[in-house]
Amino acid sequence: MTIFLHDTLQGRKLPFEPLVEGEVSMYLCGPTVYNYAHIGNARPAVVFDLLARVLRRHYKLTYARNITDVDDKINKAAVESGKPIGEITAKYIKAYNDDMGALGVQMPDVEPRATQHIAEMIDMIQLLIDKGFAYEADGHVLFDVTADADYGKLSKRDLREMIAGARVEVAPYKRSPQDFVLWKPSTPEMPGWDSPWGRGRPGWHIECSAMSKKHLGATIDIHAGGQDLIFPHHENELAQSTCAHDGAPFARYWVHNGFLSIDSTKMSKSLGNVLLVHDLITKIPGEVIRLALLSAHYRQPLDWSDETIESAKRMLDRFYGAVRGIALSDAERAAAELPSAVVDSLEDDLNTPRALAEMFNLARSLNKATDADERRRLAAELLAAGDLMGLIRQDPEAWFAGDEGELSADEIEALLRQREEARAGKDFALADGIRDQLADAGIQIEDGADGTRWRRL
């Protein structure tokens, strides 16, 4: 068994080897909880939930996904809403976990909150000052990027070019335009904590470095997140963590998912095309959203559109249709072997398009099989693959019943009984009329040797 992952720092796919044999530590930058998560936020949550599932097959995994619950955006939301900051963060922490749970995202092993790790942040900042990598100025503490010879290596940026090309207004207390804040002062109405540099609050970047050190150690195996975080967030994390720990590597593998667009357009508030997961799951099954987010390779861009959703729904219809009518015992499910082609695909840098193609091949074989034992074996394998992917989690009949539409499930079943009676009495006009009535209501029926099945379109 060899798992391969693409490492952003080295720019290539590498065989994965953990620091400690048999154990893996993974850290994912989680949400800033001032609003509901949008679909772009959901992509890393789903992608790295899948990676966690793959890793757990072979390793003891400690997976941390943080909560940023102190941030200027949260302060602004509190001012605009007139609600206490703690009330806002509590609401959106619960909403985030509930919404991600609807997408089949399992809870991480550790969910550290920034406000619970202020002491660790202060300690790390003081360590950086003592080692000559940070300085205090005008109530702020800043990281001195010129003191780190490797600054820019993750994002492949040259520090001299960054400084020369800086177009932002440089704060007078900064030595260099690229120096970033580790600690900043708080006004009386803002959240703040006492520190050696006065009452204040941490900068964003130091939060993740301190929390990952606390729960996973100075060197972690995998640091994950969206491609948009490579610079400056992950670059700054790398700099401050490496410098604080005497050059010890911060993360052995940096793994980033690609961007998500909406109908080929970048998602932004100004364009009004921000899609909130909290709203989407009221209209689209969470499993459809999950499959849509996994339909493209995680490192590639993903365009979210009606076609993306419809394609994911059709794929799930195929999977559920293949296992429909095959009742497996718990023992049969437990004894099922994971299809090696699916596993190999996922262990090759999470190649989900190939894994889904292999699941389609399995569903096709299942549909063609006529031997009862063979069908049960193939169904168990397909469901095992679904378990690993976080898919095919419902009873097939419930899946095809879907949401209550114009006709309820009981009304559909009653019409099908009437149709069957009409066919038995050779009243084919009535039988065809009932079929047409169901079709008009968006119900497709399929007659087979084992009876009539239906599903909502």
C-alpha positions as CSV (number, residue, x, y, z in Angstrom):
1,M,0.0,0.0,0.0
2,T,1.3,3.4,-1.0
3,I,-0.7,6.6,-0.9
4,F,0.4,9.4,-3.2
5,L,-0.3,13.1,-2.5
6,H,0.6,16.2,-4.4
7,D,2.8,18.5,-2.3
8,T,2.4,22.2,-3.1
9,L,5.8,23.0,-1.6
10,Q,7.7,20.6,-3.9
11,G,5.2,21.0,-6.7
12,R,4.8,17.3,-7.5
13,K,3.1,14.1,-6.5
14,L,5.0,12.2,-3.8
15,P,4.6,8.9,-1.9
16,F,3.1,9.6,1.5
17,E,5.3,8.7,4.5
18,P,4.2,9.9,8.0
19,L,6.6,11.3,10.5
20,V,5.7,8.5,13.0
21,E,5.1,5.1,11.6
22,G,1.4,4.1,11.7
23,E,0.2,7.6,12.8
24,V,-0.8,10.6,10.8
25,S,-1.5,14.2,11.8
26,M,-3.6,16.5,9.5
27,Y,-4.7,20.1,9.9
28,L,-7.3,21.9,7.9
29,C,-8.0,25.6,8.0
30,G,-11.6,25.7,9.1
31,P,-14.3,28.5,8.9
32,T,-14.3,32.0,10.2
33,V,-17.7,32.0,11.9
34,Y,-19.5,35.2,11.1
35,N,-21.9,33.9,8.5
36,Y,-23.1,30.7,6.9
37,A,-20.5,28.7,4.8
38,H,-20.7,29.1,1.1
39,I,-20.2,26.3,-1.4
40,G,-16.6,27.3,-1.9
41,N,-16.0,26.7,1.8
42,A,-17.6,23.3,1.5
43,R,-15.2,22.0,-1.1
44,P,-12.2,21.6,1.3
45,A,-14.4,20.3,4.0
46,V,-15.7,17.5,1.7
47,V,-12.4,16.8,-0.1
48,F,-10.4,16.5,3.1
49,D,-13.1,14.5,4.8
50,L,-12.6,12.0,2.0
51,L,-8.8,12.1,2.5
52,A,-9.3,11.4,6.2
53,R,-11.5,8.4,5.4
54,V,-8.8,7.1,3.1
55,L,-6.0,7.6,5.6
56,R,-8.0,5.9,8.4
57,R,-7.9,2.7,6.5
58,H,-4.2,2.4,7.2
59,Y,-3.2,4.8,10.0
60,K,-4.3,6.2,13.3
61,L,-5.3,9.7,12.2
62,T,-5.5,12.8,14.3
63,Y,-7.4,15.3,12.2
64,A,-7.8,18.9,13.4
65,R,-10.0,21.5,11.7
66,N,-10.0,24.8,13.5
67,I,-12.6,27.4,14.2
68,T,-11.6,31.1,13.8
69,D,-13.9,32.8,16.3
70,V,-12.0,36.1,16.8
71,D,-11.7,38.1,13.6
72,D,-12.5,41.6,12.3
73,K,-15.3,40.2,10.2
74,I,-16.9,38.8,13.3
75,N,-16.5,42.2,15.1
76,K,-18.2,43.9,12.1
77,A,-21.1,41.4,12.1
78,A,-21.6,42.0,15.9
79,V,-21.7,45.8,15.3
80,E,-24.1,45.4,12.4
81,S,-26.4,43.0,14.1
82,G,-26.2,44.5,17.6
83,K,-25.6,41.0,19.0
84,P,-22.8,39.8,21.3
85,I,-19.8,38.3,19.5
86,G,-20.2,35.0,21.5
87,E,-23.8,34.7,20.3
88,I,-22.8,35.1,16.7
89,T,-19.9,32.7,16.8
90,A,-22.0,30.0,18.6
91,K,-24.8,30.3,16.0
92,Y,-22.5,29.9,13.0
93,I,-20.3,27.2,14.6
94,K,-23.4,25.0,15.0
95,A,-24.7,26.0,11.5
96,Y,-21.3,25.1,9.9
97,N,-21.2,21.6,11.6
98,D,-24.8,20.9,10.8
99,D,-24.5,22.0,7.2
100,M,-21.3,20.1,6.6
101,G,-22.9,17.1,8.3
102,A,-25.7,17.2,5.7
103,L,-22.9,16.8,3.1
104,G,-21.7,13.6,4.8
105,V,-18.7,15.4,6.4
106,Q,-17.6,13.7,9.6
107,M,-16.5,15.7,12.6
108,P,-12.7,16.1,13.0
109,D,-10.9,14.5,15.9
110,V,-10.1,18.0,17.2
111,E,-12.0,21.3,16.6
112,P,-9.8,23.9,18.3
113,R,-11.2,27.4,18.6
114,A,-8.9,30.4,18.4
115,T,-10.3,32.1,21.6
116,Q,-9.4,29.0,23.6
117,H,-5.7,29.2,22.5
118,I,-4.8,32.8,23.2
119,A,-2.1,31.8,25.8
120,E,-0.4,29.6,23.2
121,M,-0.5,32.4,20.6
122,I,1.1,34.8,23.1
123,D,3.8,32.3,23.9
124,M,4.7,31.7,20.3
125,I,4.7,35.4,19.5
126,Q,7.1,36.0,22.5
127,L,9.3,33.2,21.2
128,L,9.5,34.8,17.8
129,I,10.5,38.1,19.4
130,D,13.1,36.5,21.5
131,K,14.6,34.7,18.4
132,G,14.7,38.0,16.4
133,F,12.0,37.1,13.9
134,A,9.4,39.6,15.2
135,Y,9.3,43.1,16.7
136,E,6.9,45.4,18.6
137,A,5.9,48.7,17.1
138,D,3.1,51.1,18.0
139,G,1.1,48.5,20.0
140,H,1.5,45.9,17.3
141,V,3.8,42.9,17.1
142,L,4.9,42.1,13.5
143,F,6.8,39.2,11.9
144,D,9.9,40.5,10.1
145,V,9.8,38.7,6.7
146,T,13.4,39.8,5.9
147,A,14.6,37.8,8.9
148,D,13.4,34.6,7.2
149,A,15.6,33.6,4.3
150,D,13.0,31.1,3.0
151,Y,10.0,33.4,3.1
152,G,8.0,33.0,-0.1
153,K,9.1,29.4,-0.9
154,L,5.6,27.9,-0.5
155,S,3.9,30.3,-2.9
156,K,7.0,30.5,-5.1
157,R,7.3,34.3,-4.6
158,D,10.6,36.2,-4.4
159,L,10.6,38.5,-1.4
160,R,12.6,41.2,-3.1
161,E,10.2,41.4,-5.9
162,M,7.2,41.5,-3.5
163,I,8.7,44.4,-1.6
164,A,9.7,46.2,-4.8
165,G,6.2,45.7,-6.3
166,A,4.3,46.6,-3.2
167,R,1.4,48.9,-4.1
168,V,-0.4,49.0,-0.8
169,E,0.0,51.9,1.6
170,V,2.6,50.7,4.2
171,A,1.7,51.3,7.8
172,P,4.3,53.6,9.4
173,Y,5.1,51.1,12.1
174,K,6.2,48.4,9.6
175,R,9.8,47.9,8.7
176,S,8.8,46.2,5.4
177,P,5.5,46.2,3.4
178,Q,5.2,42.4,3.7
179,D,5.6,42.2,7.4
180,F,2.5,40.8,8.9
181,V,0.7,41.2,12.1
182,L,1.0,38.7,15.0
183,W,-0.7,40.9,17.6
184,K,-2.8,44.1,17.3
185,P,-4.3,46.4,19.9
186,S,-8.0,46.3,20.6
187,T,-10.3,49.3,21.3
188,P,-12.5,49.0,24.4
189,E,-15.6,47.7,22.4
190,M,-13.5,45.0,20.7
191,P,-12.6,41.6,22.1
192,G,-9.2,41.7,23.7
193,W,-6.8,39.9,26.0
194,D,-4.0,41.1,28.2
195,S,-0.5,40.5,26.8
196,P,3.0,41.8,27.3
197,W,2.3,44.3,24.5
198,G,-1.0,45.6,25.9
199,R,-4.6,44.6,25.6
200,G,-5.2,43.2,22.1
201,R,-6.1,40.3,19.9
202,P,-4.1,37.9,17.6
203,G,-3.5,38.2,13.9
204,W,-5.1,35.5,11.8
205,H,-2.0,33.7,10.8
206,I,-0.6,33.0,14.2
207,E,-3.9,31.3,15.2
208,C,-3.3,28.2,13.1
209,S,0.4,27.9,13.9
210,A,-0.4,27.9,17.7
211,M,-3.4,25.6,17.5
212,S,-1.7,23.0,15.2
213,K,1.4,23.0,17.5
214,K,-0.8,22.5,20.6
215,H,-2.8,19.6,19.2
216,L,-0.5,18.0,16.6
217,G,3.1,19.0,17.5
218,A,5.7,21.3,15.9
219,T,5.8,19.2,12.7
220,I,2.6,17.9,11.2
221,D,2.2,15.4,8.4
222,I,-0.4,17.2,6.3
223,H,-1.5,20.8,6.2
224,A,-4.6,21.1,4.0
225,G,-6.7,24.0,2.7
226,G,-8.0,25.8,-0.3
227,Q,-5.6,27.1,-3.0
228,D,-6.7,30.7,-2.1
229,L,-4.9,30.2,1.2
230,I,-1.4,29.5,-0.1
231,F,-0.6,33.2,0.0
232,P,-0.5,34.9,2.4
233,H,-2.1,32.7,5.0
234,H,-0.1,29.4,4.6
235,E,3.0,31.2,3.6
236,N,2.9,33.2,6.8
237,E,2.0,30.1,8.9
238,L,5.0,28.3,7.4
239,A,7.4,31.2,8.2
240,Q,6.4,31.8,11.8
241,S,6.1,28.1,12.7
242,T,9.5,27.2,11.2
243,C,11.2,30.2,12.7
244,A,9.7,29.5,16.1
245,H,10.8,25.9,16.1
246,D,14.5,26.4,15.1
247,G,13.9,25.4,11.5
248,A,11.9,22.2,12.1
249,P,9.6,21.6,9.1
250,F,6.1,22.8,9.8
251,A,4.2,20.4,7.5
252,R,5.6,17.5,5.6
253,Y,2.9,17.8,2.9
254,W,1.0,20.8,1.8
255,V,-2.2,19.7,0.0
256,H,-4.5,22.3,-1.6
257,N,-7.8,22.0,-3.4
258,G,-8.6,24.1,-6.5
259,F,-10.9,27.1,-6.9
260,L,-14.7,26.8,-7.3
261,S,-16.6,29.1,-9.7
262,I,-20.3,29.7,-10.3
263,D,-21.4,29.2,-13.9
264,S,-17.8,30.0,-15.0
265,T,-17.8,33.2,-13.0
266,K,-15.8,33.8,-9.8
267,M,-18.0,33.8,-6.8
268,S,-18.2,37.2,-5.0
269,K,-20.6,39.2,-2.9
270,S,-20.3,42.1,-5.4
271,L,-21.7,39.8,-8.2
272,G,-24.4,38.5,-5.9
273,N,-23.6,34.9,-6.8
274,V,-22.5,33.6,-3.4
275,L,-24.3,30.3,-2.8
276,L,-24.7,29.3,0.9
277,V,-24.7,25.7,1.8
278,H,-27.4,26.4,4.4
279,D,-29.8,27.4,1.6
280,L,-28.7,24.8,-0.9
281,I,-29.4,21.8,1.3
282,T,-33.1,22.9,1.5
283,K,-33.4,22.4,-2.2
284,I,-30.7,19.8,-3.1
285,P,-30.0,16.6,-1.3
286,G,-26.7,16.9,0.6
287,E,-25.4,13.7,-1.0
288,V,-25.9,15.3,-4.5
289,I,-23.9,18.3,-3.3
290,R,-21.1,16.1,-1.9
291,L,-20.9,14.1,-5.2
292,A,-20.9,17.3,-7.2
293,L,-17.9,18.6,-5.1
294,L,-16.1,15.3,-5.7
295,S,-16.8,15.0,-9.4
296,A,-13.7,16.9,-10.5
297,H,-10.2,16.1,-9.2
298,Y,-9.7,18.1,-6.1
299,R,-6.7,20.1,-7.4
300,Q,-8.6,21.1,-10.6
301,P,-11.0,24.1,-10.8
302,L,-14.7,23.1,-10.3
303,D,-17.5,25.0,-12.0
304,W,-20.8,24.9,-10.0
305,S,-23.8,25.0,-12.3
306,D,-27.2,23.4,-12.8
307,E,-25.5,20.8,-15.1
308,T,-23.0,20.0,-12.3
309,I,-25.9,19.3,-9.9
310,E,-28.0,17.4,-12.5
311,S,-25.0,15.2,-13.4
312,A,-24.3,14.4,-9.8
313,K,-28.0,13.5,-9.3
314,R,-27.9,11.2,-12.4
315,M,-24.8,9.4,-11.1
316,L,-26.5,8.7,-7.7
317,D,-29.6,7.5,-9.5
318,R,-27.4,5.0,-11.3
319,F,-25.8,3.8,-8.0
320,Y,-29.1,3.6,-6.1
321,G,-30.8,1.9,-9.0
322,A,-28.1,-0.8,-9.2
323,V,-28.5,-1.8,-5.5
324,R,-32.3,-1.3,-5.4
325,G,-34.2,-4.4,-4.3
326,I,-31.1,-6.2,-3.0
327,A,-31.4,-6.5,0.8
328,L,-28.1,-7.2,2.4
329,S,-27.6,-8.3,6.0
330,D,-25.2,-6.4,8.3
331,A,-22.8,-9.4,8.1
332,E,-22.8,-9.2,4.3
333,R,-22.1,-5.5,4.4
334,A,-19.3,-5.9,7.0
335,A,-17.7,-8.8,5.0
336,A,-17.7,-6.9,1.7
337,E,-14.4,-6.3,0.1
338,L,-13.6,-2.8,-1.1
339,P,-13.1,-2.8,-4.8
340,S,-9.3,-2.5,-5.3
341,A,-9.8,-0.3,-8.4
342,V,-11.7,2.3,-6.3
343,V,-9.1,2.2,-3.5
344,D,-6.2,2.5,-5.9
345,S,-7.8,5.5,-7.5
346,L,-8.3,7.3,-4.2
347,E,-4.9,6.5,-2.9
348,D,-3.5,8.0,-6.1
349,D,-3.8,11.6,-4.9
350,L,-7.6,11.3,-4.4
351,N,-8.4,10.7,-8.0
352,T,-12.2,10.9,-7.5
353,P,-13.2,11.0,-11.2
354,R,-11.4,7.7,-11.7
355,A,-12.9,6.2,-8.5
356,L,-16.4,7.2,-9.6
357,A,-15.8,5.7,-13.0
358,E,-14.8,2.4,-11.3
359,M,-18.0,2.6,-9.3
360,F,-19.9,3.0,-12.5
361,N,-18.2,-0.2,-13.9
362,L,-19.3,-2.0,-10.8
363,A,-22.9,-0.8,-11.1
364,R,-22.9,-1.9,-14.7
365,S,-21.7,-5.4,-13.8
366,L,-24.3,-5.6,-11.1
367,N,-27.1,-4.6,-13.5
368,K,-26.0,-7.3,-16.0
369,A,-25.5,-10.0,-13.4
370,T,-28.2,-12.7,-13.3
371,D,-26.8,-15.0,-10.5
372,A,-28.4,-14.1,-7.2
373,D,-25.2,-14.6,-5.2
374,E,-23.1,-12.7,-7.7
375,R,-25.6,-9.8,-7.5
376,R,-25.4,-9.7,-3.7
377,R,-21.6,-9.8,-3.8
378,L,-21.4,-6.9,-6.3
379,A,-24.0,-4.9,-4.4
380,A,-22.0,-5.3,-1.2
381,E,-18.8,-4.1,-3.0
382,L,-20.6,-1.1,-4.5
383,L,-22.0,-0.1,-1.1
384,A,-18.6,-0.6,0.5
385,A,-17.1,1.8,-2.1
386,G,-20.0,4.2,-1.3
387,D,-19.2,4.0,2.4
388,L,-15.6,5.1,1.7
389,M,-16.7,7.9,-0.6
390,G,-19.5,9.0,1.8
391,L,-22.1,8.1,-0.8
392,I,-25.1,5.7,-1.2
393,R,-26.0,6.3,2.4
394,Q,-29.8,6.1,2.1
395,D,-32.3,3.3,1.5
396,P,-32.8,3.1,-2.3
397,E,-36.6,3.3,-2.0
398,A,-36.2,6.5,0.2
399,W,-33.8,7.9,-2.4
400,F,-36.2,7.5,-5.3
401,A,-39.2,8.6,-3.3
402,G,-37.4,12.0,-2.8
403,D,-39.2,15.0,-1.4
404,E,-43.0,15.0,-1.4
405,G,-44.1,16.6,-4.7
406,E,-47.5,16.9,-6.3
407,L,-48.3,13.3,-5.2
408,S,-47.3,11.7,-1.9
409,A,-45.6,8.3,-1.8
410,D,-48.9,6.7,-0.5
411,E,-50.9,8.3,-3.4
412,I,-48.4,7.1,-6.0
413,E,-48.6,3.5,-4.5
414,A,-52.4,3.7,-4.6
415,L,-52.3,4.8,-8.3
416,L,-49.9,1.9,-9.1
417,R,-52.3,-0.6,-7.5
418,Q,-55.2,0.9,-9.6
419,R,-53.0,0.6,-12.7
420,E,-52.2,-3.0,-11.9
421,E,-55.8,-3.9,-11.4
422,A,-56.7,-2.2,-14.7
423,R,-54.0,-4.2,-16.5
424,A,-55.2,-7.4,-14.9
425,G,-58.7,-6.5,-16.1
426,K,-57.3,-5.7,-19.6
427,D,-58.5,-2.1,-19.3
428,F,-55.3,-0.8,-21.0
429,A,-56.8,2.7,-21.6
430,L,-57.1,3.2,-17.9
431,A,-53.7,1.8,-17.2
432,D,-52.1,4.1,-19.8
433,G,-54.0,7.0,-18.4
434,I,-52.6,6.4,-14.9
435,R,-49.1,6.1,-16.4
436,D,-49.6,9.5,-18.1
437,Q,-51.0,11.0,-14.9
438,L,-47.9,9.9,-13.0
439,A,-45.6,11.1,-15.8
440,D,-47.3,14.6,-15.6
441,A,-46.6,14.6,-11.9
442,G,-42.9,13.9,-12.5
443,I,-43.0,10.2,-11.7
444,Q,-41.3,7.7,-13.9
445,I,-42.4,4.0,-13.6
446,E,-40.5,0.9,-14.6
447,D,-42.2,-2.4,-15.1
448,G,-40.1,-5.5,-14.4
449,A,-40.2,-9.2,-13.6
450,D,-40.3,-8.3,-9.9
451,G,-43.1,-5.7,-10.2
452,T,-43.3,-2.0,-10.9
453,R,-40.9,0.5,-9.5
454,W,-41.1,4.3,-9.5
455,R,-39.0,7.3,-8.9
456,R,-39.4,11.1,-9.0
457,L,-37.7,12.9,-11.8
